[in-house]
Amino acid sequence: MSELFEKDYPELKREGKFTSPPSGLPMYELKMLQEYIHNANLQNLGTTLPNSKKQMVLLKFFKSKKNQLVEIHSKNGEEVIHTMGKVAAIGRNFVMLKTLFVRYWIPYTVIISAKSPFGIPDVSGSHQHVAYDQELRNKLLTNFGAVVAEKEVLRQQFYEELLETNLKSWKGTKVTIYTEKFLSGKIKKVNKGKVILSDGKEILLTKINYIKQSRFSSFWQRVISKMLNKSN
């Protein structure tokens, strides 16, 4: 009986033992069915909550494309902005893309369309997960909050940050913010729904349509900012 079970369900063998089969279906068919059910539930939920449908669908799409190349068209007033880059962070109300030299923050509210570029294969998302060694597991079990807060990759894994929360970790870096006009400067403070730049300008987060930042300069700006904060 054991040999027959192993022959029919080789993927269930774990360290000489077997886990219970999740279904009578083959694993490949079950995975397709689960994906279909999840998408159908998402559409039904979106119909029930039409004001949240766009946010929920974009979250689902970008999570399936983590670390992959996507193409986004978004609005800034009457202008349509075309952005292409790898999905670096997925927040509750925004997505961050990055290229070799630039980062982009785009709120879901201004996105017109999002897709994989033509000719780019829709690869598996297995590489999206964080590798957890035993030391990291122990740290998460004993000091979860502090460990996750230290690393952006872990924050992305466990939390869906708001744009306001995410921008707080970029204090001291120079950005270009698109609203009704273009504003540039270093982020001094992010608080109470506002971004405050080093020159004193205040921008409401609800007015932000797009944020652009040079990756090369931001690295050194963040290092210097952290050093200054420690010395103070």
N, C-alpha and C positions, 0 to 999 in steps of 0.2 A: 504493500500500500504506500509506504514511504517513497519507494522508488518511482511509483506511478505519479505521486504528487509532485515529486521533484522534476519529473519529466514534463508535466503539464504546467507547473509554475516555478521555473528556475529562478525567476527574479525575486521570489519571496524568501529564499534561503538566506539566513543571517547567522553566521558563526555556528554552523552545524545544526541550527534549529530553523523552524519555519514560522513566519507570521501568518495571521489569518488573511485569506484573500479578501480584498475590499469589495469584490463583486464577482458575479459569475461570468462577466465579460472578460475578454482578453484585455491586457493592460493598455494597449494602443487604442482599442475601441473605447475603453472607459475614459481615457484622457480626452478623447474627442467629444464624448458625450458630456463630460464635466464642463468643458469649455463652452459647449453649446448652451447648456443649462445656465451657466454663469452669465453669458451674454444676453440670453433671453430674460433673465432676472433683472439685469441692469437696464434693459430697454423698458421693462414693465415698471421698474422703480422710477425711471426717468419720466414716463408717462404720468405717474402719480405725482411726482415732484418736478414739474416742468422747469421751475426756476433753478433747480440744481442739476438738471440733466447734462448741460454742457460741461460743467465742472467734473461730474462723475465720469463721463465718457472720456474726457481728456486725461484724467488721472489714470484710467484703465489703459488708454493708448500709450501714454508715456512710460508707465511702469513696464509695459511689455517691450519697450524700446530702450531700456536703460543701457547706457554705454554704446548705443547704436546711432547711426546717422539719421537725422530727420530733417524735413523741410517744412518751415512754418511761414505762413503769410499772416501778418497782423496789421492792425490799423493804428495810426497815430494821427488823429483828426481825419483829414481827407486823404492823407498819404497812406499808401500800402507798403509795408516793409517786408522784404523777403529775407529770411534768415535760414542758413543751413549749418548744422553742427551736431556734435554728439550730445546726447541727453546726459547731463552731469548731475542734475538734482531735480527731484520731483516734489514740489510742495503742494499744500492744500489748495493754493490759489495762484500758483505760478510754476513755470518750468525754467530751469537754467540750462542753456546750451553752451558748449565750448568748442572752439577751434584751437589750432596750435597757438595762436597769439591773442585771442579775444574770448571773453565770456559775455553772455547775453542773458538777461532776466526778462521774461515775457509773461505778464499776467494772463490768466485764462480768459478774462473778460474781453480782451482785445484780439484774441486769435480768431481768424477767419477760417483757416484750414491748416491741417497738420497731417503729414503723410511721410512714408518712406520714399526717398528719391527714386525715380524711375531707374531700373537696372540694378538696384541694390538688393541682394537676396535677403529674405526674411529669415534670419538665422535664429537658432534656439537661444533662449535667454538664460541658459544654465550658468553662463559666465558672470551673471549679474550678482550672484550671491557672495557674501563675505565668507572667507575661509576662517573657521573658528578652531584654533588650536586649544589644547587643554588649559594653557595659561590664561588665554583670553576668556574661556568659559568660566574659570574660577573667579576672575576679576568681575565678570558680569554678574555672577551669582552673589558675590560678597559686597560689591560697590557699583551697582548698575548705573545709577544716575551720573556719578562723576566720570566713570569710564566712557559712557556714551557721549557725554558732553564734550569730552576732549577731542574726539575724532569725528570729522564731518561724515565719513563713510558710514559710521555707526549711527549717527543721527539720521541719515537718510534711510538707513535700514529699518529703524524702529519708529521713527516719527514722520508725520507729514507736516513740515514746518509751514507757517505762514510766511509771506514775503517779509513782513516786518521782523520776524524772528531771525530769518536767514541773513538779512542785511546787517543785523547787529554784529555778526561775526566778521564782517568786512569793514569794520570801523578803521579809519586811517588810510583807506585806499581811495584812489582817485577814480571817479566814475563820470559818465555822461548820462544824464537823465532826460528822457524825452517826455514832455508834457505838451501843453499848448506851445511851449518854446523849448529850446535846448539849454540845459543848465549843466555846468561842469564844475567839479571840485571834489575835495576829499570828504568822505563821510565822517562827520564829527560825532553825531549822535542819532540814534533811531529810537523814538519814544512817542507814545500816545498818538500813533497813526501818522507820524511825521518823520521825514528824513531831514536832518539839519546838516548843512554843509559847513566847511571850515570858514567860509566867508560870511556865515550867518544866514544864508538863504534857507528858507523852510519850504519843503514840498510835501503836500498831503499825499499819502500812499495811494489814495483812491484816484488821484490825478495822474499817477505814473502809468505810462503806456509801454515803456521800454527802457532798459538800462544796459549800458555798454561799458566794458572795462578791459583795459589791456592786462593780459595775464602776466607778462614779463615784469612790468613795473609794480603790479599789485603785490607780488611775492615779497619784494624788498620793503614796500611800504608797510605791509602787515608785520614783518619782522621788526622794523624800527618802532612801529606803534606799540607792539607788545613790550619791547625793551623799555620804552618811555613810561608805560603804565606800571611796570614792575618797579622802576626807580622812584616813581611817585608813590 
